Amino acid sequence: SKMTPQKLIKLAFDPFQPGFAKMIPALVRDYDALPSSSPLKAKLAEPVSLLKGWDDKWGADSIANSVAVFWGDALYHRKVAAMRAAGIRDYVGYLTNTASANDRLRALSDAIDKLTADFGSWKTQWGAINRYQRLNDDIKPVFDDSKPSLPVPFDSAQWGSIASFGTVHDTTKKWYGVGGNSIIAAVDFGPKVQAWAATVGGASGDPKSPHFKDQVHAYITGELLPVFFYPEDLKSHTERVYHPGE
């Protein structure tokens, strides 16, 4: 009874990722158990220390989120065939409790190598990797690292985030959104309907239109825009009025 649309929006953009909160302590234990003679001991010391002190929250300026996502993806792909063969649905539990220490540590080593190869350093902020780009209105988008894009602070829902930004990076170094949240809204069905919403880009498919990407800020930040349901709402926000056929 105390929930409001604004509280709902805040909950939906909570940056905490429970998947990593479960998985990272296992990784830290694996690392601590490594003998000092292991080559991984020195290589992973700083990344493990970073993850150990992390609050498991996404953010555009977070290096730890970059390391965690690259590690989680590398570990998942290492074990995905075995999980599918066993019919495992709780992949977070499996990667935390059933995957081997070697799997977790080698996946982190691979993640560090991948980040360094693609971005020059494993200490790369998440917003420099995870990007929004809309160049045209093609059904199948094409992405280009050399063209303008915007940082997105949240990542895939795979690790527990409600705000979800699924990406591709088959032909690029940066990761560009193609899935996850598309239209987001909070609606209050009271005596008078109120709602706040945003689309992943804008209402127009014309790249020359001011409305082609005018909702990106709202989508990325969670500062959703009011929806105009009633004539009195529209009066001060109408660009033009027309009748069909005119």
ABEGO torsion letter per residue (X at the ends): XABBAAAAAAAAABABBAAAAAAAAAAAAAAAABBAABAAAAAAAAAAAAAAABAGBBEAABAAAAAAAAAAAAAAAAAAAAAAAAGBABAAAAAAAABBAAAAAAAAAAAAAAAAAAAGBABBBAAAABBBBBABABABBBBBAABBBBBBABBBAAAGBABBBBBBAAABABBBBABEBABBBBBBBBABBBBBBBBABBABABAABAAAAAAAAAAAAGBBBBBBABAAAAAAABABBBBBGX
